[in-house]
Amino acid sequence: MADNDTDRRRTEEMSLDELREEIRTIDRDIVELIAQRTYVAEAIAEVKDEQGLPTTDEEQEQAVMDRAGENAEQFDVDSNLVKAVFRLLIELNKVEQRESR
């Protein structure tokens, strides 16, 4: 949590324009990570198809949601918000997997 305190002190010293630039950078990073996650999910879909596995794996989905909640707590972020984002990511990946079959 010390890193969060350092980040907070640093952002308190930044101007509004600098803070907005920081948000733009973070937003780009988020989109890049979503793209990377989507690419890996597509590779998983190919493996599932090759192995004749179903698109949906509820046990794996639950593991992802559990990790999302744990990560949210670690970074002191609202767990429900983080889980909602991950539910959306999972659903989007499942739709793409179904469409590619």
N, C-alpha and C positions, 0 to 999 in steps of 0.2 A: 504494500500500500504506500510505501514511501515514494515510489515513482508517481503515483497519483497526486500526492502532495506537491511534489516538484513540478508536475505538469500544471497543477492549479496555480501555483505561484507564478509560473512563467506566463500563463495566459492572462493573469491579472495585470501583468505589465505590458501587454500587447495592446495596440490600437485596434479600433473596430475594423479597419481595413485589413490589418494583419490577421485578426481573428477570422475574418471572412475568407481570406486566402488560405488559412489553415484548414477551414471547413472544406473549401474546394479541393485541396490536396487529399484530405481524408476521404471525401466522396469519390474521388477518382480511384483511390486505393481500394475502397469497398467494391466498386464496379469491377476493378481488375481481379479481385479475389472471387467475386461471383462468377466471372468468366472462367477463371481457373477451376473453380468447383464444378461448373457446368461441364467443362471439358472432361474432367475426371469422371463425372456422373455418366457422360456419354460412353466412356471407355467401360465403365461398369455395366452399362446396358448391353454393350457388345458381348462382354464375357457372359452375362446372364443368358443372352440369346444363344450363344454358342453352346452353353451348358444346359439349355432347355429349362432354365430357372424362371420362376414367375417374376413379373415386374415388381410386385409389392413384397417387401420383407419387413413385416411388422416388428419383429425383434430388433432388426437393424435400425429401423426408424425410431424405436424407443431409445435405443442406445445413443443415437444422434441427439434426441431431445434431452436426454439425461446429461450428456456432455455440454449441451448448450446452456442448460440451467446451471451446471457447475461453473462453467466459464463466466456466466453472467455474475454469479456470486463472487467469484475471484476478482472481477474487475468492478464490483459494486455498481452493476447495471441492473435495471429492472428485469427480473427473470421472465416475467410474462411477456414483456416486449421482445426479448431475445428469442424466446420460444416461438412467438408468433412469426417472426422473421424466418426462423428455421422451418416452421410448418409450411410457409409459402415456398421456400426453396425446395423442400422435399416434394411438394405437390407439383411444382413446375418441372422438376426432374422426372417425376413419374409420368406426367403428360408427354414429355419429350420421349421417354423410353417407349411408351405405348405407341406413339406415332411412328417411331423408327422401326417397329416390328412389322 
